[in-house]
Amino acid sequence: MDRRELFFEVHTGETREGPGSPESTRKAFSYISGIDKNSKVIDIGCGPGWQTLELARLCGGEITAIDLHEPFLDILKTSALKAGYGNRLTARKMSMTEIDFPDGAFDLVWSEGAIYFIGFTRGLKEFRRLLKTGGYLAVSEATWLKPNPPDEVKEFWNREYPAMGTLESNLASIDYHEYEIAGYFVLPPSDWEEYFSPLKARFEQMLARHPGDPDAEEYYREELHEFAMYDKYREFYGYVFYILKAI
C-alpha cells in the first residue's frame, strides 16, 4: 500500500497526533494573560483537535482551527458540537504555508507538535504576522535537550527531522523574531505515552488488516523504532512547549 494511505489509516481516529496532554495544554496556557471572551485564537495544524477543545474550555474567545486533512477537521467539528463549542469554534481546511488571515488578526496563535512542518525559525516569523502586538504564540517543538547525543539517535533524527534545534538555539532564535519569552517547559514522558499507547494498538490493527503486506510491515517496524528511540534516549531530546509574547 501507499505509505500516505497507511499513515492516515493509522492516524485518523481517536488518537493524538503528537506528544501532549490536557495537563500540558493547561500549563502552557497558564503563562498567558489577557485572553477572554473577546479574544481571537487560531490553532495551526490542529489535527483532530484535542488541544483545540481544551483551549475552548480555557477561554471564552472565538477559535479558528486549521489543518489540511479533512477527516481530522470532521472529528473536531463533531467533538466541538458535542461539547457545546460549535458556536465559537470554526474548523477550516488550510495549509499553514498559505494562511489567508490578515496581519494582526489574532490574540493567540497555538500550535502543538506541528510547527516542524515548516521549521521552527520560519514558523516564528510567519506566525508573528498573525499576532497583534502583545498577543501570544504557544508552540510545542521537538528539541535536543543535551549535547553530544549517541550516534544511533542522532542519525535517526537527522533522517526524520534534520532541522531539529537545541534548546539553546531555539531560545536564541526567539530573540530575533519580535518575541519575548513568557515561559517554556519540557513535556513529561507521560505525554509521550499518551501519544504512543493508542498508536501501538492501531498499528497492530493495521497489520491485521493487511496480512503479508511488506509496506505495512515496514511501516510498523519504522514506527516501533521511533517509540524505542524515545524510551532509550529521552534524556537527550523531547518536546518543549515555548510560550512567547509578541513585542
N, C-alpha and C positions, 0 to 999 in steps of 0.2 A: 504494500500500500504506500501511497504518497505520505511522506513524513508530516507534512502540514495536516493532512487528514487525520493521521494518528494523534498528533498533538491535540487537535480540537476535540477528538473523540474522548481523550482522557481528561482534558482540562475544562470542557464545557459541562458544568454541573454544579452541585452543591459543595464547591471547594473554594478555598482561597487561591489566588494566583501568585502569591509570593509570601515570604515570611511576614508575619504580623499578627495582631490580635486586637480585640476591642480595648484591652487594657493599654496597649501601646498607643493606639489612636487617641485615647483619652489623655494619656500622659503628654503626648505631643501637643494636644490642644490646650493643655494647662499652661503652656508657655505663651499663649496668645491672649491678647486683651482687646476689647472693643468690638467683638463680633456679636451681633444681636439680630433681632428680627428684621432690621432694615439692611442687613449686610448681604452682599452677593458673593457667592462661593462657587468655585469651579474645581471639580475633581478630574484630573487629567490621567487618562489610561485607567479608568475606573474598574475594568474587568466586571465581574458580576456584582460588585458594589457593596461588599460587606462593610468596608470602611466608610462608604458614602452614607449608608444607613446610620452608622454611628455618629457621623458628622451631623446628620439631621436630628439626632437625639440631643446632641450637644449644643446646637444653636438653632434659633428660630428663623434664620435667614433663608433666602432663595438659593437653591443649589442646582447647578448645571453639572452633569456628569457626561464625559465624552469617552468613547472607545471606538475602535474600528470593527470589532467583532459583534455583529448584530445579536447573536444568541446571548452574549453577556448582558447586553442592554435590555433584552427581553426579560431576563431573570431579575435584573434590578427594577424594572418597571413594575413587575408583578409583586416583588417584595415591598416596594415603596407603597403601593396601593394597600397591601395587607397591613402595613404598619401605620397607615394613616398619613403618609407624607406625600401622597400623589399630587396635592395641590401646590406644593412648593419644591418639588424635585423633578427636573427635566433631564431625560437621557437622550443624547444625540450621537449619531454615528459621525465621527470626525477624527481625522488624524491629528496627532499632536504637532506635526510639522506643518499643518495647514489650518491653524486655529483662526477663525474669521471674526473674532470679537474685537472691538476697538481697544485702543490703548487705555489703560486705567479703568477697565470695566469691572474689576473685582477687588473686594476687600481681602479675600483669602484664596490663594491657589494651593491646592492639595494634590499630592501625587505619591502614592505608596508603591514602591517597587517597580516603577515604570519609566523613570527618567533615563534609565540606561539605554532606552531605545534611540535616543538622540545624543546621549552623553551628558555627564553632569555639568560640564562647563557651558556647553551650548544650551542646556536646559535652564541654567541660571539666567543666561542672557535673554532667552526668548520668553520665559515665564515672567521675567521682570516687567516686560512691556505690558502685560495684562493687569498689573497691580497698580492701585493708587499708592501714592506716597504715604507711608505709614501703614500700608497693608502688610500681609504676611504670606510667606511661602513656606510650606512644610512638605519635605520630600524624604523618603527613605531610599537609601542607595547602598549597594554592595561596596564594601570598603576594606582595604587592607588595614589591619589593626596593629601589626607588629612588623618590624623589618626582617629581612632575610628568611622568608618562608621556605620550607623544604621544596626541592625541585619538583616533586610529584604534584603538589597543589599549585605551585607557581605555573607549571606547564599546563595544568588543567584550566586555570583561569586565563592564561594567555591565549588559549583556544576559544574559550567561552565569552570572555569579556576583556580583551586586551587593554581597553581604556580605563579599567578599574583603578581608581586612585587610592592613595593612602589617606588616612585621617588628616594628616598634616597638609597634604597638597590640596585636599578639598576645602579645608578651612582657609587656606591661603587664597584659593580661587574665589571664595565668597567675598573677600575684601575688594576685589576688582569689579564687582558687578552690582554696586549700589545697594548692598545689604549690610545690615549689622546682625550679628549672631544673637538670637534670643535664647537659644539652647540647643543642645544635641545630646543624644544618648544611643548606646548600642542596644539593639533588640536582644532580649534574652533567648537562650536556647529553646525555651518553651514556645516561642513564636515560630521557630523553625519546625518544631514538632507539630504545631497546629497546621502548618502548611504541608509537611511531608506525609503525615499519617494517613489522611484521606486519599492522597495521591497514590500511595503504595497500593492501597486496596483497589483503586481504579485501574492501575496498571495491570494488576493481576486479572481483573475482569476483562481488560482489553486483550490480554494474551489468550484468555479462554475463548474469546470471540474470533480470534484469528490463529487457530492452531497451525503450527508449522510455517507460519509466515515469517521469513527471515528478516524483513524490515521491522515487523512488530517486535521480534525477539531482540534485534539490535537496539532498537529504541528503548526497550525495557532495561537492557544492560547498561546503556548510557545513563539513564535516569537513576538507576540504583548506584552507579558510580558517583553521581553528583551527591546523593544522600550520604554515601560513605565518606566523601571528601569532607563534608561539614562535620560529621561525627569525629573524624580523625584530626582535623586541623582547625577547629573553630576558634582556637586561641589566636590564630593568625588573621582571620577575616570574619566579617559578619555584615549585617545590615546596620547602618547608622541612620537614625532619624535626625535630620537637620531642620531646625525651625529658625527662619530668618525674617527680619523686618526690613521692608523696602525703605530706603532713605533718599 
